[in-house]
Amino acid sequence: MKKIIKYNAVLAATVLATMLVTASREKSHSISRNKQVVMDYMDGFNAGDHQRILACLTDDVIWEMPGVYLHSGKTAFDKEIENDAFEGRPTIQVTRLIEESDVVVAEGTVQGKRKGGDLFNAVFCDVFHMHNGRIKKLTSYLMFAGQ
């Protein structure tokens, strides 16, 4: 019962955060090019659209999750998009985007299913280093809730 309540609380917080981000986007008629690329990238993950994700990256992109992995180049990045430890597509909700110079920081939540059917809820903070309107380096920090 506690897990259901905890899950419902996380879900409610995610819905509220999504509504706030959506309202914020609607208020500001323009979004920076770098933030738009990051949102296109996130939308690509939610849709399971490899080409949309890869179009946001430089050819020499680096994706690092400190202490877990370091991938270099689009081919390595593409292989990690659908990680073998998970089933289906994740559901990603961005709750905050912050930009300074060529760095965009995205905070949010991600839900999905591990191989074998166990559901997971996590929070993330992704740091995107941009170059000419594309993601050159991504450092991902991920924490699983209730684990």
Residue pairs with C-beta under 8 A, 6 or more apart in sequence:
3 146
6 145
6 146
7 119
7 121
10 109
10 121
10 145
13 109
14 93
14 95
14 109
14 111
17 93
17 95
17 108
17 109
18 93
18 95
20 95
21 93
21 94
21 95
21 96
21 97
25 31
31 39
32 99
33 133
34 99
34 102
34 104
34 128
34 130
34 133
35 97
35 99
35 104
37 56
37 130
37 133
37 134
37 135
38 56
38 94
38 97
38 104
38 106
38 126
38 128
38 135
39 94
39 97
40 52
40 55
40 56
41 52
41 53
41 56
41 128
41 135
42 92
42 94
42 106
42 108
43 49
43 52
44 50
44 51
44 52
44 53
44 55
44 56
45 53
45 81
45 89
45 90
45 92
46 89
46 90
46 91
46 92
47 89
48 82
48 89
50 78
50 81
53 77
53 78
53 81
54 74
54 77
54 78
56 134
56 135
57 74
57 77
57 134
57 135
57 136
58 131
58 132
58 134
58 135
58 136
59 73
59 74
60 72
60 73
60 136
61 72
61 73
61 74
61 77
61 134
61 135
61 136
61 137
61 138
62 70
62 71
62 72
62 136
62 137
62 138
63 69
63 70
63 71
63 76
63 77
63 80
63 137
63 138
63 140
64 70
64 71
64 137
64 138
64 139
64 140
65 139
65 140
65 141
65 142
66 139
66 141
69 80
71 77
71 79
71 80
84 115
85 114
85 115
86 112
86 113
86 114
86 115
87 112
87 113
87 114
87 115
87 117
88 112
88 113
89 112
90 110
90 111
90 112
91 110
91 111
91 112
92 108
92 109
92 110
93 108
93 109
93 110
94 106
94 107
94 108
95 107
95 108
95 109
96 105
96 106
96 107
96 108
97 104
97 105
97 106
98 104
98 105
99 105
102 129
102 130
102 131
103 127
103 128
103 129
103 130
104 127
104 128
104 130
105 125
105 126
105 127
105 128
106 124
106 125
106 126
106 128
107 123
107 124
107 125
107 126
108 123
108 124
109 121
109 122
109 123
109 124
110 121
110 122
110 123
110 124
110 142
111 119
111 120
111 121
111 122
112 119
112 120
113 119
113 120
114 120
120 144
120 147
121 144
121 145
121 146
122 142
122 143
122 144
122 145
123 142
123 143
123 145
124 140
124 141
124 142
124 143
125 140
125 141
126 138
126 139
126 140
126 141
127 138
127 139
127 140
127 141
128 135
128 137
128 138
129 135
129 136
129 137
129 138
130 136
